[in-house]
Amino acid sequence: MATVNKFEDLEIWKLSRMLCNDINKIANSSDLRTDYKLYSQIDGSSGSVMDNIAEGFERNGNRKFIQFLSISKASCGETRSQLYRVLDRNCIKK
């Protein structure tokens, strides 16, 4: 197994970055852009997914990294829940 020297090389971080970009695309192409509070919440929680992966990696310890991955997973759940709100408000189609 190869050694990872920076968080940008982590596949999970790359996927979380794609999630942030997808959220931004949804916001800019839907009615979500007019619901500032919901947009701000989903933008923040999706950003938290990638940020916590990066922060945990930079802590230089497996225990801390695992802790931050757990926080990132929780932020992912929050983002998923907010996407249901976006769907229920007809900002996006399933």
N, CA, C and O atoms as CSV, one atom per row, in Angstrom:
chain,resi,resn,atom,element,x,y,z
A,1,MET,N,N,0.836,-1.177,0.000
A,1,MET,CA,C,0.000,0.000,0.000
A,1,MET,C,C,0.887,1.248,0.000
A,1,MET,O,O,1.866,1.317,0.743
A,2,ALA,N,N,0.552,2.200,-0.808
A,2,ALA,CA,C,1.338,3.425,-0.936
A,2,ALA,C,C,1.104,4.341,0.263
A,2,ALA,O,O,0.026,4.349,0.858
A,3,THR,N,N,2.118,5.098,0.596
A,3,THR,CA,C,2.008,6.088,1.656
A,3,THR,C,C,1.406,7.363,1.085
A,3,THR,O,O,1.796,7.825,0.012
A,4,VAL,N,N,0.463,7.915,1.809
A,4,VAL,CA,C,-0.162,9.174,1.406
A,4,VAL,C,C,0.503,10.288,2.198
A,4,VAL,O,O,0.550,10.240,3.427
A,5,ASN,N,N,1.010,11.277,1.505
A,5,ASN,CA,C,1.737,12.359,2.160
A,5,ASN,C,C,0.927,13.636,2.328
A,5,ASN,O,O,1.300,14.513,3.107
A,6,LYS,N,N,-0.174,13.743,1.602
A,6,LYS,CA,C,-1.002,14.940,1.721
A,6,LYS,C,C,-2.468,14.549,1.528
A,6,LYS,O,O,-2.796,13.613,0.799
A,7,PHE,N,N,-3.332,15.298,2.207
A,7,PHE,CA,C,-4.747,14.936,2.173
A,7,PHE,C,C,-5.336,15.024,0.772
A,7,PHE,O,O,-6.310,14.336,0.467
A,8,GLU,N,N,-4.762,15.855,-0.076
A,8,GLU,CA,C,-5.279,15.993,-1.445
A,8,GLU,C,C,-5.155,14.692,-2.247
A,8,GLU,O,O,-5.799,14.538,-3.285
A,9,ASP,N,N,-4.338,13.773,-1.771
A,9,ASP,CA,C,-4.183,12.481,-2.450
A,9,ASP,C,C,-5.212,11.446,-1.999
A,9,ASP,O,O,-5.337,10.387,-2.614
A,10,LEU,N,N,-5.946,11.745,-0.932
A,10,LEU,CA,C,-6.944,10.812,-0.427
A,10,LEU,C,C,-8.173,10.783,-1.344
A,10,LEU,O,O,-8.755,11.825,-1.645
A,11,GLU,N,N,-8.549,9.610,-1.771
A,11,GLU,CA,C,-9.719,9.477,-2.647
A,11,GLU,C,C,-10.983,10.015,-1.971
A,11,GLU,O,O,-11.813,10.648,-2.623
A,12,ILE,N,N,-11.129,9.766,-0.679
A,12,ILE,CA,C,-12.315,10.236,0.037
A,12,ILE,C,C,-12.366,11.765,0.074
A,12,ILE,O,O,-13.450,12.345,0.022
A,13,TRP,N,N,-11.223,12.413,0.162
A,13,TRP,CA,C,-11.210,13.875,0.128
A,13,TRP,C,C,-11.592,14.372,-1.261
A,13,TRP,O,O,-12.331,15.348,-1.391
A,14,LYS,N,N,-11.092,13.707,-2.298
A,14,LYS,CA,C,-11.436,14.087,-3.675
A,14,LYS,C,C,-12.939,13.964,-3.904
A,14,LYS,O,O,-13.548,14.820,-4.545
A,15,LEU,N,N,-13.535,12.890,-3.374
A,15,LEU,CA,C,-14.984,12.708,-3.528
A,15,LEU,C,C,-15.762,13.774,-2.759
A,15,LEU,O,O,-16.784,14.263,-3.238
A,16,SER,N,N,-15.286,14.129,-1.583
A,16,SER,CA,C,-15.975,15.159,-0.805
A,16,SER,C,C,-15.856,16.526,-1.477
A,16,SER,O,O,-16.757,17.356,-1.361
A,17,ARG,N,N,-14.767,16.756,-2.167
A,17,ARG,CA,C,-14.619,17.997,-2.936
A,17,ARG,C,C,-15.633,18.019,-4.081
A,17,ARG,O,O,-16.234,19.054,-4.371
A,18,MET,N,N,-15.816,16.867,-4.725
A,18,MET,CA,C,-16.821,16.777,-5.788
A,18,MET,C,C,-18.212,17.051,-5.231
A,18,MET,O,O,-19.026,17.703,-5.883
A,19,LEU,N,N,-18.487,16.553,-4.026
A,19,LEU,CA,C,-19.776,16.818,-3.380
A,19,LEU,C,C,-19.989,18.318,-3.217
A,19,LEU,O,O,-21.064,18.827,-3.535
A,20,CYS,N,N,-18.989,19.024,-2.729
A,20,CYS,CA,C,-19.097,20.484,-2.567
A,20,CYS,C,C,-19.374,21.170,-3.899
A,20,CYS,O,O,-20.212,22.068,-3.983
A,21,ASN,N,N,-18.671,20.745,-4.926
A,21,ASN,CA,C,-18.887,21.333,-6.243
A,21,ASN,C,C,-20.281,21.023,-6.774
A,21,ASN,O,O,-20.908,21.877,-7.402
A,22,ASP,N,N,-20.766,19.818,-6.531
A,22,ASP,CA,C,-22.123,19.454,-6.968
A,22,ASP,C,C,-23.174,20.287,-6.239
A,22,ASP,O,O,-24.148,20.731,-6.847
A,23,ILE,N,N,-22.978,20.498,-4.943
A,23,ILE,CA,C,-23.904,21.340,-4.173
A,23,ILE,C,C,-23.923,22.748,-4.754
A,23,ILE,O,O,-24.987,23.350,-4.896
A,24,ASN,N,N,-22.766,23.262,-5.083
A,24,ASN,CA,C,-22.683,24.600,-5.654
A,24,ASN,C,C,-23.398,24.668,-7.003
A,24,ASN,O,O,-24.091,25.644,-7.289
A,25,LYS,N,N,-23.233,23.642,-7.825
A,25,LYS,CA,C,-23.925,23.607,-9.124
A,25,LYS,C,C,-25.432,23.567,-8.943
A,25,LYS,O,O,-26.169,24.245,-9.659
A,26,ILE,N,N,-25.891,22.768,-7.978
A,26,ILE,CA,C,-27.333,22.706,-7.692
A,26,ILE,C,C,-27.837,24.081,-7.281
A,26,ILE,O,O,-28.875,24.537,-7.759
A,27,ALA,N,N,-27.107,24.732,-6.405
A,27,ALA,CA,C,-27.527,26.044,-5.916
A,27,ALA,C,C,-27.605,27.066,-7.038
A,27,ALA,O,O,-28.534,27.873,-7.088
A,28,ASN,N,N,-26.641,27.033,-7.928
A,28,ASN,CA,C,-26.599,28.033,-8.993
A,28,ASN,C,C,-27.548,27.752,-10.146
A,28,ASN,O,O,-27.750,28.610,-11.005
A,29,SER,N,N,-28.131,26.566,-10.174
A,29,SER,CA,C,-29.032,26.229,-11.282
A,29,SER,C,C,-30.444,25.913,-10.805
A,29,SER,O,O,-31.227,25.312,-11.540
A,30,SER,N,N,-30.773,26.312,-9.580
A,30,SER,CA,C,-32.095,25.981,-9.044
A,30,SER,C,C,-32.603,27.110,-8.153
A,30,SER,O,O,-31.943,28.134,-7.975
A,31,ASP,N,N,-33.785,26.896,-7.602
A,31,ASP,CA,C,-34.364,27.870,-6.678
A,31,ASP,C,C,-33.650,27.892,-5.326
A,31,ASP,O,O,-33.920,28.758,-4.493
A,32,LEU,N,N,-32.753,26.952,-5.112
A,32,LEU,CA,C,-32.005,26.949,-3.856
A,32,LEU,C,C,-31.239,28.252,-3.686
A,32,LEU,O,O,-31.015,28.692,-2.558
A,33,ARG,N,N,-30.840,28.867,-4.770
A,33,ARG,CA,C,-30.059,30.107,-4.664
A,33,ARG,C,C,-30.871,31.239,-4.027
A,33,ARG,O,O,-30.296,32.219,-3.554
A,34,THR,N,N,-32.211,31.112,-4.009
A,34,THR,CA,C,-33.041,32.143,-3.384
A,34,THR,C,C,-33.349,31.843,-1.920
A,34,THR,O,O,-33.863,32.703,-1.205
A,35,ASP,N,N,-33.040,30.632,-1.474
A,35,ASP,CA,C,-33.249,30.251,-0.076
A,35,ASP,C,C,-31.894,30.313,0.622
A,35,ASP,O,O,-31.228,29.296,0.817
A,36,TYR,N,N,-31.504,31.522,0.991
A,36,TYR,CA,C,-30.150,31.741,1.487
A,36,TYR,C,C,-29.832,30.892,2.710
A,36,TYR,O,O,-28.738,30.337,2.809
A,37,LYS,N,N,-30.777,30.784,3.645
A,37,LYS,CA,C,-30.501,30.037,4.876
A,37,LYS,C,C,-30.220,28.567,4.576
A,37,LYS,O,O,-29.237,28.013,5.069
A,38,LEU,N,N,-31.064,27.938,3.780
A,38,LEU,CA,C,-30.842,26.529,3.447
A,38,LEU,C,C,-29.569,26.365,2.630
A,38,LEU,O,O,-28.798,25.433,2.855
A,39,TYR,N,N,-29.351,27.263,1.690
A,39,TYR,CA,C,-28.111,27.186,0.905
A,39,TYR,C,C,-26.890,27.300,1.803
A,39,TYR,O,O,-25.931,26.542,1.656
A,40,SER,N,N,-26.925,28.244,2.729
A,40,SER,CA,C,-25.798,28.432,3.629
A,40,SER,C,C,-25.561,27.183,4.478
A,40,SER,O,O,-24.414,26.803,4.714
A,41,GLN,N,N,-26.629,26.548,4.934
A,41,GLN,CA,C,-26.495,25.344,5.753
A,41,GLN,C,C,-25.897,24.189,4.951
A,41,GLN,O,O,-24.978,23.515,5.416
A,42,ILE,N,N,-26.416,23.968,3.761
A,42,ILE,CA,C,-25.930,22.830,2.976
A,42,ILE,C,C,-24.529,23.093,2.435
A,42,ILE,O,O,-23.730,22.167,2.299
A,43,ASP,N,N,-24.234,24.330,2.132
A,43,ASP,CA,C,-22.879,24.679,1.708
A,43,ASP,C,C,-21.896,24.450,2.862
A,43,ASP,O,O,-20.800,23.926,2.664
A,44,GLY,N,N,-22.303,24.845,4.053
A,44,GLY,CA,C,-21.442,24.664,5.221
A,44,GLY,C,C,-21.232,23.208,5.583
A,44,GLY,O,O,-20.108,22.798,5.874
A,45,SER,N,N,-22.302,22.417,5.570
A,45,SER,CA,C,-22.155,21.012,5.960
A,45,SER,C,C,-21.373,20.221,4.921
A,45,SER,O,O,-20.583,19.349,5.281
A,46,SER,N,N,-21.579,20.511,3.634
A,46,SER,CA,C,-20.808,19.790,2.617
A,46,SER,C,C,-19.336,20.205,2.679
A,46,SER,O,O,-18.448,19.379,2.464
A,47,GLY,N,N,-19.082,21.462,2.968
A,47,GLY,CA,C,-17.706,21.917,3.145
A,47,GLY,C,C,-17.059,21.286,4.369
A,47,GLY,O,O,-15.860,21.009,4.376
A,48,SER,N,N,-17.857,21.065,5.396
A,48,SER,CA,C,-17.356,20.440,6.612
A,48,SER,C,C,-16.890,19.013,6.360
A,48,SER,O,O,-15.960,18.542,7.013
A,49,VAL,N,N,-17.523,18.324,5.426
A,49,VAL,CA,C,-17.104,16.955,5.091
A,49,VAL,C,C,-15.650,16.964,4.646
A,49,VAL,O,O,-14.824,16.235,5.196
A,50,MET,N,N,-15.341,17.776,3.665
A,50,MET,CA,C,-13.968,17.786,3.145
A,50,MET,C,C,-12.988,18.429,4.117
A,50,MET,O,O,-11.839,17.999,4.220
A,51,ASP,N,N,-13.437,19.456,4.826
A,51,ASP,CA,C,-12.537,20.145,5.752
A,51,ASP,C,C,-12.117,19.261,6.918
A,51,ASP,O,O,-10.963,19.306,7.346
A,52,ASN,N,N,-13.037,18.463,7.430
A,52,ASN,CA,C,-12.690,17.591,8.549
A,52,ASN,C,C,-11.772,16.455,8.131
A,52,ASN,O,O,-10.923,16.028,8.914
A,53,ILE,N,N,-11.926,15.964,6.921
A,53,ILE,CA,C,-10.991,14.961,6.412
A,53,ILE,C,C,-9.587,15.567,6.362
A,53,ILE,O,O,-8.619,14.946,6.802
A,54,ALA,N,N,-9.487,16.770,5.828
A,54,ALA,CA,C,-8.185,17.440,5.719
A,54,ALA,C,C,-7.602,17.727,7.099
A,54,ALA,O,O,-6.424,17.465,7.346
A,55,GLU,N,N,-8.418,18.260,7.990
A,55,GLU,CA,C,-7.911,18.610,9.320
A,55,GLU,C,C,-7.458,17.368,10.081
A,55,GLU,O,O,-6.406,17.381,10.719
A,56,GLY,N,N,-8.238,16.311,10.019
A,56,GLY,CA,C,-7.856,15.077,10.696
A,56,GLY,C,C,-6.570,14.501,10.154
A,56,GLY,O,O,-5.739,14.011,10.918
A,57,PHE,N,N,-6.394,14.553,8.857
A,57,PHE,CA,C,-5.169,14.049,8.246
A,57,PHE,C,C,-3.956,14.829,8.744
A,57,PHE,O,O,-2.903,14.253,9.017
A,58,GLU,N,N,-4.116,16.125,8.858
A,58,GLU,CA,C,-3.006,16.993,9.258
A,58,GLU,C,C,-2.672,16.877,10.746
A,58,GLU,O,O,-1.654,17.412,11.184
A,59,ARG,N,N,-3.497,16.198,11.524
A,59,ARG,CA,C,-3.230,16.022,12.954
A,59,ARG,C,C,-2.118,15.005,13.208
A,59,ARG,O,O,-1.633,14.902,14.335
A,60,ASN,N,N,-1.709,14.261,12.197
A,60,ASN,CA,C,-0.589,13.316,12.297
A,60,ASN,C,C,-0.762,12.240,13.362
A,60,ASN,O,O,0.177,11.909,14.085
A,61,GLY,N,N,-1.950,11.710,13.448
A,61,GLY,CA,C,-2.178,10.604,14.371
A,61,GLY,C,C,-3.432,9.853,13.973
A,61,GLY,O,O,-4.446,10.467,13.638
A,62,ASN,N,N,-3.373,8.536,14.005
A,62,ASN,CA,C,-4.525,7.743,13.578
A,62,ASN,C,C,-5.753,7.975,14.442
A,62,ASN,O,O,-6.868,8.030,13.924
A,63,ARG,N,N,-5.566,8.113,15.764
A,63,ARG,CA,C,-6.736,8.317,16.636
A,63,ARG,C,C,-7.453,9.620,16.300
A,63,ARG,O,O,-8.680,9.656,16.215
A,64,LYS,N,N,-6.693,10.677,16.113
A,64,LYS,CA,C,-7.290,11.978,15.768
A,64,LYS,C,C,-7.920,11.919,14.372
A,64,LYS,O,O,-9.005,12.457,14.150
A,65,PHE,N,N,-7.237,11.266,13.445
A,65,PHE,CA,C,-7.770,11.160,12.088
A,65,PHE,C,C,-9.100,10.421,12.106
A,65,PHE,O,O,-10.049,10.833,11.440
A,66,ILE,N,N,-9.174,9.336,12.861
A,66,ILE,CA,C,-10.423,8.579,12.964
A,66,ILE,C,C,-11.529,9.445,13.567
A,66,ILE,O,O,-12.674,9.406,13.117
A,67,GLN,N,N,-11.177,10.224,14.586
A,67,GLN,CA,C,-12.153,11.123,15.209
A,67,GLN,C,C,-12.697,12.129,14.188
A,67,GLN,O,O,-13.902,12.371,14.130
A,68,PHE,N,N,-11.810,12.707,13.393
A,68,PHE,CA,C,-12.243,13.691,12.404
A,68,PHE,C,C,-13.003,13.034,11.252
A,68,PHE,O,O,-13.881,13.660,10.658
A,69,LEU,N,N,-12.678,11.789,10.934
A,69,LEU,CA,C,-13.466,11.066,9.927
A,69,LEU,C,C,-14.881,10.841,10.429
A,69,LEU,O,O,-15.831,10.894,9.649
A,70,SER,N,N,-15.028,10.591,11.713
A,70,SER,CA,C,-16.360,10.426,12.304
A,70,SER,C,C,-17.159,11.728,12.209
A,70,SER,O,O,-18.347,11.712,11.886
A,71,ILE,N,N,-16.508,12.838,12.488
A,71,ILE,CA,C,-17.172,14.144,12.362
A,71,ILE,C,C,-17.550,14.395,10.907
A,71,ILE,O,O,-18.635,14.902,10.622
A,72,SER,N,N,-16.663,14.043,9.995
A,72,SER,CA,C,-16.929,14.204,8.570
A,72,SER,C,C,-18.138,13.368,8.139
A,72,SER,O,O,-18.971,13.826,7.358
A,73,LYS,N,N,-18.223,12.148,8.653
A,73,LYS,CA,C,-19.352,11.269,8.338
A,73,LYS,C,C,-20.660,11.893,8.827
A,73,LYS,O,O,-21.677,11.839,8.135
A,74,ALA,N,N,-20.626,12.487,10.024
A,74,ALA,CA,C,-21.812,13.152,10.546
A,74,ALA,C,C,-22.212,14.335,9.658
A,74,ALA,O,O,-23.398,14.553,9.407
A,75,SER,N,N,-21.242,15.080,9.194
A,75,SER,CA,C,-21.532,16.203,8.285
A,75,SER,C,C,-22.118,15.704,6.974
A,75,SER,O,O,-22.961,16.366,6.369
A,76,CYS,N,N,-21.673,14.549,6.545
A,76,CYS,CA,C,-22.217,13.944,5.326
A,76,CYS,C,C,-23.699,13.609,5.526
A,76,CYS,O,O,-24.517,13.839,4.635
A,77,GLY,N,N,-24.037,13.068,6.695
A,77,GLY,CA,C,-25.439,12.788,7.007
A,77,GLY,C,C,-26.265,14.060,7.042
A,77,GLY,O,O,-27.396,14.085,6.558
A,78,GLU,N,N,-25.708,15.110,7.609
A,78,GLU,CA,C,-26.387,16.405,7.640
A,78,GLU,C,C,-26.633,16.911,6.222
A,78,GLU,O,O,-27.724,17.394,5.917
A,79,THR,N,N,-25.647,16.807,5.368
A,79,THR,CA,C,-25.792,17.233,3.983
A,79,THR,C,C,-26.873,16.423,3.274
A,79,THR,O,O,-27.680,16.971,2.522
A,80,ARG,N,N,-26.881,15.119,3.521
A,80,ARG,CA,C,-27.889,14.252,2.901
A,80,ARG,C,C,-29.290,14.665,3.343
A,80,ARG,O,O,-30.206,14.733,2.523
A,81,SER,N,N,-29.457,14.939,4.625
A,81,SER,CA,C,-30.755,15.374,5.139
A,81,SER,C,C,-31.178,16.696,4.507
A,81,SER,O,O,-32.342,16.871,4.147
A,82,GLN,N,N,-30.243,17.616,4.373
A,82,GLN,CA,C,-30.554,18.899,3.757
A,82,GLN,C,C,-30.914,18.737,2.283
A,82,GLN,O,O,-31.736,19.492,1.764
A,83,LEU,N,N,-30.315,17.772,1.608
A,83,LEU,CA,C,-30.685,17.501,0.213
A,83,LEU,C,C,-32.144,17.047,0.113
A,83,LEU,O,O,-32.828,17.361,-0.861
A,84,TYR,N,N,-32.619,16.305,1.125
A,84,TYR,CA,C,-34.039,15.937,1.138
A,84,TYR,C,C,-34.909,17.179,1.270
A,84,TYR,O,O,-35.966,17.264,0.644
A,85,ARG,N,N,-34.475,18.140,2.076
A,85,ARG,CA,C,-35.232,19.393,2.184
A,85,ARG,C,C,-35.258,20.127,0.856
A,85,ARG,O,O,-36.292,20.660,0.453
A,86,VAL,N,N,-34.113,20.154,0.175
A,86,VAL,CA,C,-34.037,20.792,-1.147
A,86,VAL,C,C,-34.988,20.077,-2.115
A,86,VAL,O,O,-35.696,20.725,-2.885
A,87,LEU,N,N,-34.999,18.757,-2.073
A,87,LEU,CA,C,-35.893,17.966,-2.919
A,87,LEU,C,C,-37.358,18.245,-2.571
A,87,LEU,O,O,-38.181,18.457,-3.462
A,88,ASP,N,N,-37.677,18.243,-1.285
A,88,ASP,CA,C,-39.061,18.464,-0.850
A,88,ASP,C,C,-39.567,19.862,-1.192
A,88,ASP,O,O,-40.774,20.070,-1.319
A,89,ARG,N,N,-38.673,20.801,-1.337
A,89,ARG,CA,C,-39.062,22.170,-1.711
A,89,ARG,C,C,-39.043,22.373,-3.224
A,89,ARG,O,O,-39.160,23.495,-3.717
A,90,ASN,N,N,-38.894,21.273,-3.944
A,90,ASN,CA,C,-38.916,21.273,-5.417
A,90,ASN,C,C,-37.824,22.119,-6.042
A,90,ASN,O,O,-37.997,22.659,-7.135
A,91,CYS,N,N,-36.710,22.234,-5.355
A,91,CYS,CA,C,-35.561,22.930,-5.953
A,91,CYS,C,C,-34.836,22.012,-6.936
A,91,CYS,O,O,-34.227,22.474,-7.900
A,92,ILE,N,N,-34.911,20.718,-6.680
A,92,ILE,CA,C,-34.276,19.721,-7.547
A,92,ILE,C,C,-35.251,18.564,-7.758
A,92,ILE,O,O,-36.222,18.407,-7.017
A,93,LYS,N,N,-34.976,17.771,-8.768
A,93,LYS,CA,C,-35.741,16.558,-9.024
A,93,LYS,C,C,-34.900,15.367,-8.601
A,93,LYS,O,O,-33.672,15.405,-8.684
A,94,LYS,N,N,-35.555,14.322,-8.152
A,94,LYS,CA,C,-34.849,13.133,-7.707
A,94,LYS,C,C,-34.068,12.536,-8.845
A,94,LYS,O,O,-33.400,11.518,-8.667
